Amino acid sequence: QLQLQESGPGLVKASETLSLTCTVSGGSISTSDYYWVWIRQPPGKGLAWIGSFYYSGTTYYTPSLQSRVTVSVNKSNNQFSLILRSVTAADTAVYYCATGVQRFMAFDYWGPGTLVTVSS
Amino acid sequence: QSALTQPASVSGSPGQSITISCTGTSSDVGSYTFVSWYQQHPGKAPKLMTYEDTKRPSGVSNRFSGSKSGHTASLTISGLQAEDEADYYCCSYAGSSSWVFGGGTKLTVL
């Protein structure tokens, strides 16, 4: 069974770059069966898909963040990462990494989430 | 991409059934058989409850069932239990390898 764990700074200054890593255990990130995604949840608000990485190397991002976000994979460490540039207070959220079987288009496995606060 | 529309809250008594609706558009819910539902308890990560509109993952109680008609998907919980009290989110594939979530519904078990 796959397990995911987010890691990274819990506090980022406004205008700087948010960087998070998701470590995958219980399976290989180098599989064509799964996609690897980042989802965030501002305090007291709903979930929002940020972006996805596929085995083929293709990435997809939500339009509102496309110009500021990068999702990448480190196969040797079985990790994938999120980079969000030029952050503002609106980027304060719990950030989740998740994965799912491609043919089902859902998110079966989630990390516990990590709160990132953007300070001014 | 606009968020799917869910009621802010629903409630029911133990043993009763409740249904949470999720309304989208022809670009998401109405175009794909890929609506999923998630349960989230406070301070916890979401948990997949149903997928592909109506399917249930192994280990999820058969009290949870998904359905869809046109642009509206629904999650029905039968035989309400105290532990069902949580936030519920719908999510739809929206094409071009993107997803859109609903705003969430808070379920209160009276």
Chai-1 contact restraints between the chains, C-beta under 6 A:
chainA,res_idxA,chainB,res_idxB,connection_type,confidence,min_distance_angstrom,max_distance_angstrom,comment,restraint_id
A,G46,B,F101,contact,1.0,0.0,6.0,A-B,restraint_1
A,G46,B,G103,contact,1.0,0.0,6.0,A-B,restraint_2
A,G46,B,G104,contact,1.0,0.0,6.0,A-B,restraint_3
A,L47,B,Y89,contact,1.0,0.0,6.0,A-B,restraint_4
A,L47,B,F101,contact,1.0,0.0,6.0,A-B,restraint_5
A,W49,B,W99,contact,1.0,0.0,6.0,A-B,restraint_6
A,S52,B,S97,contact,1.0,0.0,6.0,A-B,restraint_7
A,Y60,B,S97,contact,1.0,0.0,6.0,A-B,restraint_8
A,F104,B,Y51,contact,1.0,0.0,6.0,A-B,restraint_9
A,F104,B,E52,contact,1.0,0.0,6.0,A-B,restraint_10
A,M105,B,F34,contact,1.0,0.0,6.0,A-B,restraint_11
A,M105,B,Y93,contact,1.0,0.0,6.0,A-B,restraint_12
A,A106,B,S36,contact,1.0,0.0,6.0,A-B,restraint_13
A,A106,B,L48,contact,1.0,0.0,6.0,A-B,restraint_14
A,A106,B,Y51,contact,1.0,0.0,6.0,A-B,restraint_15
A,D108,B,L48,contact,1.0,0.0,6.0,A-B,restraint_16
A,W110,B,A45,contact,1.0,0.0,6.0,A-B,restraint_17
A,W110,B,P46,contact,1.0,0.0,6.0,A-B,restraint_18
A,P112,B,A45,contact,1.0,0.0,6.0,A-B,restraint_19
A,G113,B,A45,contact,1.0,0.0,6.0,A-B,restraint_20
